[in-house]
């Protein structure tokens, strides 16, 4: 009898497809971007000198390449569903469709939203609202996006919330990520319904009660030095996102556990795993997807202390989109090469 292959020996635990409850797929092209004009020393300066410079340089060709790469890397990490939050102020119309189509090419599910903001004046805010409405009325899966309350005028916030109500969907918005958004973010969060996603919530008050889901992004919060959200203090639902730093949700789960453990030595990984599992409530279809991992156990106590666990096989909607660690719909090398070309274009504009 032939010896089992190394791949067969590695085949182990099976789980549903994982969900990234907050992503910025356009950030896939940010790696290696030129340094900002001066060293940022606050959250606001990080936004102004890094992300707001990058998003204004994006075009639709760049968006397609970034979304394709981001979806591919999600798939390789066993993440089959992404809830994306997008901004490209000089390429708004059609942007959500470009992202959705790129994810579909790879075989990853996506929910899209355009982050409405007044940073580019009333015309920019109106265009963002129009893109949300266009995409959702055309049958796209998504939410109405708002960048953050502190970058919007009251009328823009009212228009976005009203559009979401009219379309029967929720709102996807950054809330109280940094001190600059604490007051405005809290005011908006108090309007939230059960289908809203309140992202970050670092500076929300202790015990803040909401029917919405608060999305915890531990790596991003550490990277931006905005503080620890302490999500265990919220009585309502909490899910996990990456805020654009990839879509390796097992790694995000480990970091969420370590951050929790740093403040509570008695905490186990089950709490952080519950935050990860909350993604299936937001994107139920992912719970029907299947991931075979190169590790024999899916017990949170195992996974919390075992880095590098990778997906071997992934089935999305009954279709095998990853087999033996190789995507079946796209060529990985080609996706990465096209992303590198578009990243070079983008970086030349910064």
N, C-alpha and C positions, 0 to 999 in steps of 0.2 A: 504494500500500500504506500502511495506517495505521501511524503511528509507535507503537512499543511504549510501554505505559504506564510511569509512574514505578515502579509496583510490580513490573512485569515486569523492568525494568532492574535493580532492586535484588536480585531473587532470585539467590541465590548458592549457597554451600556447603551440603551436606547432612550431618547427623550423626545418630546415634541420639539418643533422648531422654536428657537429662542426669539424674543422680541426686543428690539431697541426702541424704547418708548420716546426717545428724543435724539434726533441726529441732525447734522447739517452736512448733507452729502457733498455740497460744493467745497467743503474744507479738505477733501481728499487731495486737491491740488496745492494746498498750502505748504506742504512739506518742502523744506529747503528754500522757502521764499526769502527774498532779501530782508536784511535786518531793517527795522523801522528807522525813521530819521533820527530819533533819539530814544534813549532807554525809557520805556514806560515805568512809572512808579505807582500807578493806581489802576483799578479796574477800568475806570473811564478812559484813561490814557491807552490801555490795551485795546479797547474797542476802537478808539479814534485812530491809533497809529498802526494797528494790525488789521483787524477784521473789517473795519469800515473802509479801509483803503483797498483791501482785497475784493470785497463784494462789488464795489463800484467798477472794477476792472473786468468783471466776468461778462462773457457773451454766451450765446446758446451752444456754440460748438464746445466751449470749455465745460459748460454744464453737462452736456452729454457724456463727455469723457470722465468727468469727476463722478457722476452718478453711476456710470458703468463700473468704474474702479471701486467705488464705495460698496456697491451691491455685491461685486465679486468677493471683496474681502469679508463682507458679512456672511456670505454663503460659506466661505472657507472656514469660518468660525462657528458654523452651525446656527447662525441667525437667519431666519427665513422671512422676517417681517420687520420693516423699518417705518417708524413714524417720523417723517422728515419735516423740517422747518427751514424754509428757504428765503434767501434775499439776493437779488441781482439787479440793483436799481437802474442800470442802463440796458437791461435785457429782461424786462418783466413779462411782456405778453408772450404767451406760449411756454414760459419757463417750466411750469408745473407739468405740462404734458411731456416735455423733453425728459424730465426726471423720471416720470412714470414709465415712459417707453424704454429708457435705458435700463431701469430695474427689471422690466418685463423681459428684456433680451437675456438677462442673466438668469432669470427664473426666481427672483426674490419679490415678495409682496411689498407694497409701499402705500403709505397714506401721506398725502402731500398737503402743504399749506404755505402760502406766501406771507411773510412777516410784514404786515402793513406798518408804515412809519411815516412821520412827518419830517424826518431828517432831510428829505429832498423836496420839501415844500408841498403845498396842496395837490399839485399835479401828480407828484410821486405817490402820495397817499391814495389818491383816486385810482391810479393805475394798479396799485397793489390790491385794492378792493376789487377792481374789475377782473384781475387775474384769478383771484379766489373764486369769484362768481362764475367766470367763464368755465373754469376747470370743473367746478362742482356741478354746474347745470349740464355740462356735457357728459356727466356720468362718472367723472373721476372720483376715486376714493380719497377723502381728505377731511380736513377741518378748515375753519377760517383762521388764518394766522395773524398775530399781532407781534411785532418785534418785542417791545416792552412798553409798559404804560408811560414811563418817563420820556420816551421819544415820540409820544403821540399827543395831539391836542384832544381835549374832551370830545369834540365833535367827531373826530376820527375814531376814537374808542367806541362811541355810541353807534357809529355807522357799521363798524366791524361786528359788534355784538348783535346789532339788528339784522345784519346779513346772515349771521349764523342762525339766529332764530328763524328767519324766513326760510332758510334752506334745511332746517331741521338737523343741524350738525353742531358740534362743539367748537370751542375756541382753543387754539394752541398758542401759548404766550409765555415768554420769560417773565417771572415774577420775583421781585425782591432778591435778585441775584447778588447785587452789591448794595451798599448803603445809599447810592444815588437813586435807587429805585424802591427803597423801602416804603416810603409813604404812598407814592402813586401805585406801586405794585399791590400793596395791601388794599387800597380802595378798589382796585379792579378785581382782586381776588374775592372780595366780598360779594361780587356780582356773579360768581361762577356757578354753573350748573353741573350736574353729574357727568356730563359728557365733555367737560373742559379738561385740558391738561395745563396745570400750573407748574412751570418748569423752574427748578432750583429751590425757591422758597427759603433761601439761606437766612434772610432777615425778616421772615414772618414771625409773629409773636408765638411764644410757647403755647402749645395746646390749641393752635388755630384750627377751627372746625370748618370744614368745607365738604360738600358733596363731590367736588372735583377730585381728580387724581393729582397728587404732587409727584413730580418726576425728579428723582435724585440723581445727580451727576457727579459722583465723588471725585473722579480724576480731574475733570474740568475745574471744579471748585478749588481743588488744591493748586492746580496749574495757574489759576488767576488770583490766588490768594484772597478769595472773597470770604473765607471762613467755612466752617463745617455746618452743614444744614441740620444735623442732628435729627434725621427723619423719624426716629423712634418716638419723638415728642409729639408727632401729629396723630390724632385719633383716627383720621380717615385713611383712604387707600394711598399707598406709595408704590411707585414703579421705578425702574432703573433705566436711565439713558446714558449716552456718552457725550452729548453736546458736540458731536462732530469728531471726536478723537477715536475714529474707527468704529467697529461694531462687534468687538469681541466681548460678548456679554458674560461669558464665564470669567474673564479677567475683570470686568467691571464688578461682578458679584464678589470676587475675592477682595477687591479694593474696598467695596462697600462694607464687607465684613471686617476688614482690618481697621477701617476708620471707626466703625462702631466699637470694636474691641479696644481701641485706643482710649475710649472714654468710659468703657464699661468692661472690666476684665471678666465679668461673669457672663458676658454675651456669647452666644454660640452662633454658628453660621445659618441656623434655621431662619432667623429674622431676615437676614440679607437675601436668603433664597426666596422667601415669601415676597420680597420686593421684586425680585426677578420674575417670579411666577405670576405676579400681577399683570405682566405684559399680555398674558393670555386672555385676560378679561378685556383688554383694550383692543386686541387683534385676535379674536377667537379662532379664525381660520388657521393661525399658526399652530394651535393646539392639535390640529389634525395632521400637520406635517410631521415627518419622522426624521430624526438624526441618529445615526450610529456613530459612536465615539470610539477613539482609539484608547480606551481606558475601561476597565471592567465594572466600574461602579459610578452611579449617578447620585450617590448619597452626598448631601451637602457637606458632611464632615470630611469626606474624601476629597471632593473637588475644591474645598476651601484651602487645602494644603498641597494641592497637586497642580503646579503650573504646567503650561504647555499641552494640556489636553486638546486634541484636535479632532475635527469632524472627518470621518471617512466617507460615509454615504449620507446623502440628504435627499428626501423625497418631498416635493412640494406639490400639493394638489394632485397626488397620484403619479407624478412624473419624477423620475430620478434625475435630478439636476446636478448632483455631485456623486461620482462613483470612484471609490478608491482615492479620494482626495483630489480628483480631477473634474472640473466643471464640464458638463456635457453640452451646454448651449453656446458657449463662447470659448475662444482660445485665450487662456490666461496671459500668455506672453504678448499677444496682440493687444489685449485690453491695457496692459501695463505700458506697452510702448506708445500707444495713442495717448494715454494719460500723461506720459512724460513729455510728449510733444506739446500738448496743450498747457502743461504746467510751465514749460519754457516760455511759451507765448505770454502766459499770464504774468510770470515773474518779470518779464521784460518791460511790463507796463507799470510796475510798482516803483 
